[in-house]
Amino acid sequence: MVSRVTRSVARNGRRFLSTTPEGTCKTQILIVHEGFPKSEFYARKALSKEAKNYYNWPKVIDWQLPSFLIPEKVGKCMEDYGKFGDVQETVMNPLANSLQSSLLAVMPELESVRVHCASPFESPTIEESIDKIASSGATRLVILPLQPHFGCSRSGLLINEVVRCIDKRTLPSKDGITKRIVTQSPTEFEVSSIERWSTHPVISNLWSSRLESMRSDIDAVIFTAPILRGNGRKDYERSVYASGERTISETRVPFPWRVAFFNGWNQWDLPIRENISAQMNHFKEKRIAIVPISRYSNLYCTELYEY
């Protein structure tokens, strides 16, 4: 049985009884990601949202997105992700546990911290996670998009979804713009976000070490990232290029390298000038490593192509 602590809290002249589990994790981190195409239903929902955002697709006809418009790559993605079983259990939860352990090791002053993972469509959804955190008695919430490179239509949309769920579950506090009061509760917590973390050395360290381990097998490197269209595209592309440059600078072999972009599973298959095939044609070298520089997860790995 979990012991609980009851305390009296006064707010606005009224007194509440606050009952929270003893040993509550005061700092909670929510890793948000775009989800995975487990079925055509998720792909249809994601692509409908993409059409609504970019082409003003009326919400009333979201459900009319025909199957033949679903890109072929969605089926391939579903097949690939299926090899990992339950991605939440095999990839996301271990990632959350690893971050949680690392934070407690390097920042023991936190005393207690808990890391969650959530996406808009899959369980646990972002809304479910916010409800759980709001009911936990936490005093601080940190939002961390899984994508290190910020894009308005990618990690920006995820942060907006978190804000929507927080607004639904809480009210603003008079003590500051970042503080929220849980409705029908004396609990309040502070909200912050880490929108951009592409300059963190964990990215360049990860991929430079993998390239070092493959240096005898590769002659060139192509760093890849999902394409971003619309607002913030230039800044997004510059941050991807900077990550590639930092990674190469940390390797002991000065590989020739380029950056290529692709349409993600939840993006329409529109033409891209700097696509992977086009960038591969710039190299005379035959062995090229394809590095997903915008991803930090065991689900994504460096691939070697020979042509």
C-alpha positions as CSV (number, residue, x, y, z in Angstrom):
1,M,0.0,0.0,0.0
2,V,1.3,3.5,-0.9
3,S,1.4,5.8,2.1
4,R,-0.1,9.3,1.5
5,V,0.6,12.7,3.0
6,T,-2.3,15.0,3.8
7,R,-1.6,18.7,4.2
8,S,-3.7,21.9,4.4
9,V,-3.1,24.5,1.7
10,A,-4.6,28.0,1.6
11,R,-5.3,29.8,-1.7
12,N,-7.3,32.9,-2.3
13,G,-8.8,32.8,1.2
14,R,-9.9,29.2,0.9
15,R,-8.3,26.2,2.4
16,F,-7.9,22.9,0.7
17,L,-6.8,19.5,1.9
18,S,-4.1,18.2,-0.4
19,T,-3.5,14.5,-0.4
20,T,-0.5,13.2,-2.4
21,P,1.5,10.0,-2.4
22,E,4.5,10.1,-0.2
23,G,7.7,10.2,-2.3
24,T,6.0,11.8,-5.3
25,C,8.4,12.6,-8.1
26,K,8.4,16.4,-8.0
27,T,10.1,16.9,-11.4
28,Q,8.5,15.1,-14.3
29,I,9.8,15.1,-17.9
30,L,7.5,14.4,-20.8
31,I,9.2,13.2,-24.0
32,V,6.8,13.8,-26.9
33,H,7.2,12.1,-30.3
34,E,5.1,11.9,-33.5
35,G,4.2,8.3,-33.1
36,F,4.6,5.3,-35.4
37,P,2.4,4.1,-38.2
38,K,1.1,0.9,-36.6
39,S,-1.9,0.9,-39.0
40,E,-3.4,2.8,-41.9
41,F,-5.8,4.4,-39.4
42,Y,-2.9,6.3,-37.7
43,A,-1.4,7.2,-41.1
44,R,-4.7,8.5,-42.4
45,K,-5.2,10.6,-39.2
46,A,-1.7,12.0,-39.4
47,L,-1.8,12.8,-43.1
48,S,-5.2,14.5,-42.7
49,K,-3.7,16.7,-40.1
50,E,-0.8,17.5,-42.4
51,A,-3.2,18.5,-45.2
52,K,-5.2,20.6,-42.8
53,N,-2.1,22.4,-41.6
54,Y,-0.6,23.2,-45.0
55,Y,-3.4,23.2,-47.5
56,N,-6.4,24.3,-45.3
57,W,-8.0,20.9,-45.7
58,P,-11.4,21.3,-44.0
59,K,-11.7,19.4,-40.8
60,V,-15.2,18.2,-41.7
61,I,-13.7,16.0,-44.5
62,D,-10.8,14.5,-42.6
63,W,-12.3,11.1,-42.7
64,Q,-12.6,11.2,-46.5
65,L,-8.9,10.8,-47.1
66,P,-8.9,7.9,-49.6
67,S,-6.6,4.9,-49.1
68,F,-4.9,5.3,-52.5
69,L,-3.5,8.6,-51.3
70,I,-1.6,7.0,-48.4
71,P,2.0,6.9,-49.5
72,E,3.5,3.5,-50.2
73,K,6.2,4.1,-47.6
74,V,3.6,3.9,-44.8
75,G,3.2,0.2,-45.5
76,K,6.9,-0.3,-45.4
77,C,7.2,1.7,-42.2
78,M,4.5,-0.4,-40.6
79,E,6.3,-3.5,-41.6
80,D,9.6,-2.3,-40.3
81,Y,8.2,-1.0,-37.0
82,G,6.4,-4.4,-36.6
83,K,9.8,-6.1,-36.3
84,F,10.3,-4.2,-33.0
85,G,7.1,-5.5,-31.5
86,D,5.5,-3.0,-29.1
87,V,7.7,0.1,-29.9
88,Q,6.5,1.8,-26.7
89,E,7.9,-1.1,-24.6
90,T,11.0,-2.0,-26.6
91,V,12.2,1.5,-27.6
92,M,10.5,4.4,-25.9
93,N,10.2,3.1,-22.3
94,P,13.9,2.0,-22.2
95,L,14.8,5.5,-23.6
96,A,12.8,7.2,-20.8
97,N,14.3,4.9,-18.2
98,S,17.8,5.6,-19.4
99,L,17.3,9.4,-19.3
100,Q,15.8,9.1,-15.9
101,S,18.7,7.1,-14.5
102,S,21.2,9.5,-16.1
103,L,19.5,12.6,-14.6
104,L,19.5,11.1,-11.1
105,A,23.2,10.2,-11.5
106,V,24.4,13.6,-12.7
107,M,21.9,15.8,-10.8
108,P,21.2,14.1,-7.4
109,E,19.9,17.4,-6.2
110,L,16.7,16.6,-8.1
111,E,16.1,13.9,-5.5
112,S,13.3,12.4,-7.5
113,V,12.5,12.7,-11.2
114,R,10.3,10.6,-13.5
115,V,10.4,10.5,-17.3
116,H,7.4,9.7,-19.5
117,C,6.9,9.2,-23.3
118,A,3.8,10.1,-25.2
119,S,2.5,10.8,-28.7
120,P,-0.7,12.4,-30.1
121,F,-2.3,9.2,-31.4
122,E,-0.9,6.2,-29.4
123,S,-1.4,5.1,-25.8
124,P,-0.2,6.7,-23.6
125,T,-1.4,9.8,-25.5
126,I,-0.2,13.2,-24.6
127,E,-3.5,14.0,-23.0
128,E,-3.4,10.8,-20.9
129,S,0.1,11.7,-19.8
130,I,-0.8,15.3,-18.8
131,D,-3.7,14.0,-16.7
132,K,-1.4,11.5,-15.0
133,I,1.2,14.1,-14.3
134,A,-1.3,16.7,-13.1
135,S,-2.8,14.2,-10.6
136,S,0.6,13.1,-9.3
137,G,1.4,16.1,-7.2
138,A,4.4,17.1,-9.3
139,T,5.7,20.6,-9.0
140,R,7.6,20.9,-12.2
141,L,6.9,19.6,-15.8
142,V,9.6,19.7,-18.5
143,I,8.5,19.1,-22.1
144,L,11.1,17.5,-24.3
145,P,10.4,16.8,-28.0
146,L,12.2,13.7,-29.3
147,Q,13.4,15.6,-32.4
148,P,16.6,17.6,-31.5
149,H,16.1,20.0,-34.4
150,F,13.2,22.4,-33.9
151,G,10.6,22.7,-36.7
152,C,7.3,24.6,-36.4
153,S,5.4,21.9,-38.2
154,R,7.1,19.0,-36.4
155,S,8.2,19.5,-32.8
156,G,6.3,22.8,-32.7
157,L,3.0,21.0,-33.3
158,L,3.8,18.5,-30.6
159,I,4.5,21.3,-28.1
160,N,1.2,22.9,-29.1
161,E,-0.6,19.7,-28.4
162,V,0.9,19.6,-24.9
163,V,-0.1,23.2,-24.3
164,R,-3.7,22.4,-25.4
165,C,-3.9,19.5,-23.0
166,I,-2.4,21.5,-20.1
167,D,-4.9,24.3,-20.8
168,K,-7.7,21.8,-20.7
169,R,-6.5,20.3,-17.3
170,T,-5.2,23.4,-15.5
171,L,-5.7,27.1,-15.0
172,P,-3.0,29.9,-15.1
173,S,-1.6,30.9,-11.8
174,K,-1.3,34.5,-10.6
175,D,2.3,33.7,-9.5
176,G,3.7,33.6,-13.0
177,I,3.0,32.8,-16.6
178,T,4.7,29.4,-16.5
179,K,2.8,28.2,-13.4
180,R,-0.4,26.2,-13.7
181,I,-3.0,25.3,-11.1
182,V,-4.7,21.9,-11.5
183,T,-8.5,22.4,-11.6
184,Q,-10.4,21.4,-8.5
185,S,-7.1,20.9,-6.7
186,P,-4.6,22.9,-4.6
187,T,-1.8,21.5,-6.7
188,E,0.2,23.7,-9.0
189,F,3.3,23.1,-11.1
190,E,5.7,25.0,-13.3
191,V,6.0,24.2,-17.0
192,S,9.0,24.6,-19.2
193,S,10.2,23.1,-22.5
194,I,13.4,22.2,-24.2
195,E,12.5,23.1,-27.8
196,R,16.0,22.9,-29.3
197,W,18.7,20.5,-28.2
198,S,20.5,19.8,-31.5
199,T,23.7,21.4,-30.2
200,H,23.9,19.0,-27.2
201,P,27.1,16.9,-27.5
202,V,25.0,13.7,-27.0
203,I,24.0,13.9,-30.7
204,S,27.5,14.4,-32.2
205,N,29.0,11.9,-29.7
206,L,26.5,9.2,-30.6
207,W,26.9,9.4,-34.4
208,S,30.7,10.2,-34.4
209,S,31.3,7.0,-32.3
210,R,29.2,4.9,-34.7
211,L,31.1,6.3,-37.7
212,E,34.4,5.7,-36.0
213,S,33.4,2.0,-35.5
214,M,32.6,1.8,-39.3
215,R,35.6,3.8,-40.6
216,S,37.2,0.9,-42.4
217,D,33.9,0.2,-44.3
218,I,32.8,3.6,-45.4
219,D,34.2,6.3,-47.7
220,A,31.5,9.0,-47.4
221,V,28.6,10.1,-45.2
222,I,25.2,11.5,-45.9
223,F,23.3,12.9,-42.9
224,T,19.5,12.7,-43.4
225,A,16.6,14.4,-41.7
226,P,12.8,14.8,-42.5
227,I,12.1,17.8,-44.7
228,L,10.5,20.8,-43.2
229,R,8.2,23.0,-45.3
230,G,6.8,26.4,-44.3
231,N,7.9,28.6,-41.5
232,G,11.3,28.1,-40.0
233,R,12.6,26.0,-42.8
234,K,15.9,27.8,-43.2
235,D,16.7,27.7,-39.5
236,Y,15.8,24.1,-39.4
237,E,18.1,23.2,-42.3
238,R,21.0,25.2,-40.8
239,S,20.7,23.3,-37.5
240,V,20.8,20.0,-39.4
241,Y,23.9,21.0,-41.3
242,A,25.5,22.2,-38.1
243,S,24.9,18.8,-36.4
244,G,26.5,17.1,-39.4
245,E,29.5,19.4,-39.2
246,R,30.0,18.8,-35.5
247,T,29.7,15.1,-35.9
248,I,32.3,14.9,-38.7
249,S,34.7,17.2,-36.7
250,E,34.7,14.7,-33.8
251,T,35.7,11.8,-36.0
252,R,39.3,11.1,-36.6
253,V,38.7,10.5,-40.3
254,P,37.6,13.5,-42.4
255,F,34.9,11.8,-44.4
256,P,33.4,13.8,-47.3
257,W,29.8,14.4,-46.4
258,R,26.5,15.9,-47.4
259,V,23.0,16.5,-46.0
260,A,19.9,15.1,-47.6
261,F,16.2,15.4,-46.7
262,F,13.3,13.1,-47.1
263,N,9.5,13.0,-46.6
264,G,8.7,11.3,-43.3
265,W,6.0,8.7,-43.0
266,N,3.5,11.4,-41.9
267,Q,4.4,13.7,-44.8
268,W,3.2,13.8,-48.4
269,D,5.5,12.5,-51.1
270,L,6.4,15.9,-52.6
271,P,9.6,16.4,-54.7
272,I,12.8,17.2,-52.8
273,R,15.8,18.6,-54.6
274,E,18.3,17.6,-52.0
275,N,17.0,14.0,-51.6
276,I,19.2,11.0,-50.7
277,S,19.6,9.7,-54.2
278,A,20.6,13.1,-55.6
279,Q,23.2,13.5,-52.8
280,M,24.6,10.0,-53.4
281,N,25.3,10.9,-57.0
282,H,27.7,13.7,-55.9
283,F,30.1,11.1,-54.5
284,K,32.6,9.1,-56.5
285,E,33.0,6.9,-53.5
286,K,31.1,3.6,-53.5
287,R,30.5,3.0,-49.8
288,I,28.3,5.6,-48.2
289,A,26.9,5.7,-44.7
290,I,23.4,7.1,-44.3
291,V,23.1,8.7,-40.9
292,P,19.6,9.8,-39.5
293,I,21.1,12.8,-37.7
294,S,17.7,14.1,-36.6
295,R,16.9,11.0,-34.5
296,Y,18.2,9.8,-31.2
297,S,16.9,6.3,-30.5
298,N,17.9,2.7,-30.8
299,L,15.1,2.4,-33.4
300,Y,17.3,4.3,-35.9
301,C,20.7,3.2,-37.0
302,T,23.4,4.0,-39.4
303,E,23.0,2.2,-42.7
304,L,25.7,1.4,-45.2
305,Y,25.0,1.6,-49.0
306,E,27.2,0.4,-51.7
307,Y,26.7,1.3,-55.4
